[in-house]
Amino acid sequence: MTGVDRGTADMLAYCKKFDDLYAVIDDDLSECKENGISRELLDAAVSKYTTVGNNKGIAMGFAGGKAYVVGGTLLGGLSHHAEIVITYVQVMEELELLFGTSIPDV
């Protein structure tokens, strides 16, 4: 690769190993891209992935297609999950960019 340092070239080559996986993910998400995210799908995800007692380190929601942090955060003592919380925020930002106002206000 011209103009790319060895470390970057190695990372890009490593990522290429996942092309088939990304194609499957794109296919899985195609209905959401075409039809938006239904309230039922969002409710099911919240039900499945929210902890017992609804304890969250950070709660986010959508309004008008924009992601927001809602309520207080419970990050004290959760520093070992910092990377997970950051990834969660990044995913919400990606959802905002991909689906915008197709996301119901929640």
URGIKA-V20622 format. One record per helix or strand of 2 or more residues. SS is the DSSP state (A for helix, B for strand). FROM is the first residue (numbers start at 1). LEN is the number of residues. If there is no record, write none. Layout:
# URGIKA-V20622
{{SS:FROM:LEN} {SS:FROM:LEN}}
This chain:
# URGIKA-V20622
{{A:6:11} {A:19:17} {A:39:11} {A:52:3} {B:60:4} {B:66:4} {A:79:24}}
